[in-house]
Amino acid sequence: MPLGNSTQREHHGAVHSRQTKGHNSQTTGYDSPFTGYGSQERLTHPKCEEEQPGQQPKDPREEEKERKQKQREEVKEGKRKEKHDKRLEREMDRERAKEDKNARMRETHSMGYADQLGIDPISDLRLTKRAAGVSLRRRLPGFRCTVTGYFLQSEAATVAQGFDYTSTNFGLIDRPYESDVPGEETRTQWQRFEHEVQRLNDTAGEGVVYKVLYLGRHGQGVHNVAEARYGREEWDRHYASLPGDAHGPWTDAHLTPTGAQQALAARAFWRHQIASAGTPAPQTHLTSPLYRCLETADLTFANLFEDEEDPHLDRHLLPARRRPPYAYAPLVKELLREVLGVHTCDRRSAASALRRAFPHFRFEASMPEEDELWSATHRETDGEVDARMRRLLDDVFFLGGGGDDVDAATFVSLTSHSGAICSLLRVLGHREFRLVTGGVLPVLVRAERQ
């Protein structure tokens, strides 16, 4: 149809221009400050589909292609899940097989372990089978328990974390005793406590013995530093079974310089306590055969009173039987070792090497040259460690395994390890009380032969 006047032609041109522009917006996208929004994104967006009711449906070939792609993804995901489930099942089977093997090894090891430690598996042990293995329960010749009311560390109200034995008189509670007599007001708390322990022994029934055990943990060892470096979880999972790392070895771990200083600090405190508080010095010493314990015992107690002119040492505070010369001949006890097995830091050095390094120590005649108690595949359970600690206490209190000096001693020093001391406290019915490296814990123990 022919166009009218110029005004009509301009109006028709504007309409045509707007229609053309609208058509272009469908094919090239809409004006946007963002890039990357082309025609495909505009046409397939749900809102755009609603705004464009007249747009053409998708090509059936494209829909079929998308459907097949979705099917392939579902098949792939199903195979991945099936593979994952099978891997988990294999791991669970391996764990079950490993646990069954460990249970059999524990049963075999427990019998050999009892035999090596001189425990009669028939008369002295009851093997109780559990789902996880076999634990040892010992029928004991004696009953031992912690006597509370004398040391802060034995009281439930005392906060164990951060407890400082050096600022609390070893934790001895300031209190009166039945053994106190008039005129003794000038005596120190420790001197009165020593008199109280003597009274307990003098008035005890037949077969009853009281002893004060000074439980000392070794100073910091190289293995303690390594454990802190890797974290407890990774240490137990992997590194503890290795002989060392790039920083050095930790088999039968030695003291670090910090650990040596901790032992020397304990020595200084012992001298101060004996001089100013009248604390009874240990009458005999027992120690684990692991190197860090031998070092700690030596640095702490060897020649404790060697400075004859020491102005801080009041020898009148010492009972006559413990005045210098100070008897120091530690007895090395295999039973006093840390939890046995797997961790190489707890594997003992050859007996001949230890005797050369510490010639003034007394080593048990039964100690073999090589470490026959340590196993690379089995670590002692709590029940097994407790059985060993009970046997140790039998030696100290009843069986004469510590020698005449141990039998006669009332104040006994034991230099050992964190795990072993925790076990001793469990066996003695003492509350849990963890020691820092170089820490000392006195415990009054009543033992009665059954």
Residue pairs with C-beta under 8 A, 6 or more apart in sequence:
3 9
3 12
25 31
26 39
26 42
26 43
26 52
26 55
27 39
28 38
28 39
29 37
29 38
29 39
29 41
29 42
30 37
30 42
42 48
43 49
43 52
43 55
49 55
99 132
102 133
102 377
102 378
103 132
103 133
103 134
105 377
105 378
106 133
106 134
106 378
106 381
107 127
107 129
107 133
107 134
109 375
109 378
110 127
110 134
110 135
110 136
110 384
111 121
111 127
113 136
113 373
113 384
114 120
114 121
114 124
114 125
114 136
114 387
115 121
116 372
116 373
117 334
117 335
117 373
117 388
117 391
118 366
118 391
119 125
119 136
119 138
119 387
119 391
121 127
123 139
124 138
124 139
125 136
125 137
125 138
125 139
125 387
126 137
126 139
127 134
127 135
127 136
128 134
128 135
128 137
133 381
135 381
135 382
135 383
135 384
136 383
136 384
136 386
136 387
137 383
137 387
138 387
138 390
138 391
140 390
140 394
140 450
141 394
141 398
141 399
141 449
141 450
142 207
142 393
142 394
142 397
142 398
142 447
142 448
142 449
142 450
143 447
143 448
143 450
144 393
144 397
144 427
144 428
144 445
144 446
144 447
144 448
145 428
145 429
145 445
145 446
146 154
146 425
146 428
146 429
146 430
146 443
146 444
146 445
147 154
147 210
147 444
147 445
147 446
148 154
148 155
149 155
149 173
149 175
150 172
150 173
150 175
150 193
150 444
151 170
151 171
151 172
151 173
151 442
151 443
151 444
152 158
152 163
152 168
152 171
152 172
152 173
153 160
153 163
153 165
153 171
153 431
153 433
153 441
153 442
153 443
154 430
154 431
154 443
154 444
155 173
155 431
156 431
158 171
160 431
160 432
160 433
160 434
163 171
163 433
165 171
165 439
165 440
165 441
166 269
169 189
169 190
169 273
169 277
170 190
170 273
170 279
170 440
170 442
171 441
171 442
172 189
172 190
172 193
172 442
174 189
177 192
177 193
177 195
177 196
177 199
178 196
178 199
179 192
179 195
179 196
179 198
179 199
180 192
180 195
184 192
184 195
187 195
187 278
188 277
188 278
188 317
189 277
190 273
190 277
190 278
190 279
190 280
191 278
191 317
194 278
194 280
194 319
197 210
197 212
197 410
197 444
198 410
200 210
200 446
201 209
201 210
201 410
204 210
205 448
207 448
207 449
208 446
208 447
208 448
208 449
209 397
209 446
209 447
209 448
210 410
210 444
210 445
210 446
210 447
211 396
211 397
211 409
211 410
211 411
211 412
211 444
211 445
211 447
212 280
212 410
212 411
212 412
212 442
212 443
212 444
212 445
213 396
213 412
213 414
213 424
213 442
213 443
213 445
214 282
214 411
214 412
214 413
214 414
214 440
214 441
214 442
215 414
215 416
215 421
215 424
215 425
215 435
215 440
215 441
215 442
215 443
216 266
216 296
216 297
216 300
216 413
216 414
216 415
216 416
216 435
216 438
216 439
216 440
216 441
217 415
217 416
217 417
217 418
217 421
217 435
217 436
217 437
217 438
217 439
217 440
218 255
218 259
218 263
218 288
218 290
218 292
218 293
218 295
218 296
218 415
218 416
218 417
218 437
218 438
219 255
219 256
219 258
219 259
219 260
219 261
219 262
219 263
219 266
219 292
219 295
219 296
219 299
219 437
219 438
220 255
220 256
220 258
220 259
220 262
220 437
220 438
221 250
221 253
221 254
221 255
221 256
221 259
221 292
221 345
221 437
222 247
222 248
222 249
222 250
222 253
222 254
222 255
222 256
222 345
223 240
223 250
223 253
223 343
223 345
224 253
224 256
224 259
224 437
225 247
225 256
226 235
226 239
226 244
226 245
226 247
226 250
227 235
227 239
227 240
229 247
230 238
230 239
239 245
240 342
240 343
240 344
240 345
241 342
241 343
241 344
241 376
242 344
243 249
243 250
243 251
243 344
244 250
244 251
244 344
250 344
250 345
251 344
251 345
251 347
252 290
252 291
252 344
252 345
252 346
252 347
252 348
252 349
253 290
253 291
253 292
253 345
254 291
254 292
254 295
255 263
255 292
255 295
255 296
259 292
259 295
259 296
259 437
259 438
260 295
260 299
262 296
262 437
262 438
263 295
263 296
263 299
263 300
263 438
264 299
264 300
265 438
266 296
266 300
266 438
266 440
267 299
267 300
267 301
267 304
270 279
270 281
270 300
270 301
270 304
271 304
271 305
271 310
271 312
271 313
272 312
273 279
274 281
274 304
274 313
274 317
274 318
275 312
275 313
275 314
275 317
276 312
276 314
276 317
277 317
278 317
278 318
280 319
280 322
280 410
280 411
281 304
281 318
281 322
281 326
281 411
282 301
282 409
282 411
282 412
282 413
283 321
283 322
283 327
283 405
283 408
283 409
283 410
283 411
283 412
284 327
284 331
284 402
284 403
284 405
284 406
284 409
284 412
284 413
285 297
285 301
285 328
285 329
285 330
285 331
285 412
285 413
285 414
285 415
286 330
286 331
286 332
286 333
286 336
286 396
286 402
286 406
286 412
286 413
286 414
286 415
287 293
287 294
287 297
287 330
287 331
287 332
287 333
287 336
287 361
287 414
287 415
287 416
288 294
288 332
288 333
288 336
288 337
288 338
288 415
288 416
288 417
288 420
289 332
289 333
289 334
289 336
289 337
289 348
289 351
289 354
289 363
289 367
290 337
290 338
290 346
290 348
290 417
291 349
291 354
291 357
293 336
293 415
293 416
293 417
294 330
294 332
294 354
294 357
294 358
294 361
296 415
296 438
297 330
297 413
297 415
298 358
300 415
301 328
301 330
301 413
302 328
302 360
303 326
303 328
304 326
304 328
305 313
305 315
305 324
305 325
305 326
307 313
308 324
315 323
315 324
327 405
328 360
329 360
329 361
329 362
330 361
330 362
330 415
331 361
331 362
331 364
331 402
331 403
331 406
332 354
332 361
332 362
332 363
332 364
332 367
333 364
333 392
333 395
333 401
333 402
334 348
334 364
334 367
334 373
335 388
335 389
335 391
335 392
335 395
336 392
336 414
336 415
336 416
336 420
337 346
337 348
337 373
337 416
337 417
337 420
338 346
338 416
338 417
338 418
338 419
338 420
339 346
339 379
339 380
339 385
339 417
339 419
339 420
339 423
340 346
340 373
340 374
340 375
340 379
340 380
340 384
340 385
341 374
341 375
341 376
341 377
341 378
341 379
341 380
342 375
342 376
342 377
342 378
342 379
343 379
346 374
346 417
347 371
347 374
348 354
348 371
348 373
348 374
349 371
350 369
350 370
351 363
351 367
351 368
351 369
351 370
352 369
354 361
354 363
355 361
355 363
362 403
380 388
382 423
382 426
385 419
385 420
385 423
386 423
386 426
386 427
388 423
389 420
389 423
389 424
389 426
389 427
390 427
392 424
393 424
393 427
393 428
393 447
394 401
395 401
395 402
395 406
396 402
396 406
396 412
397 445
397 447
398 447
398 449
400 407
406 412
414 424
416 424
418 434
418 435
421 435
421 441
422 432
422 434
424 430
425 431
425 432
425 433
425 443
426 432
428 443
428 445
430 443
433 441
435 441
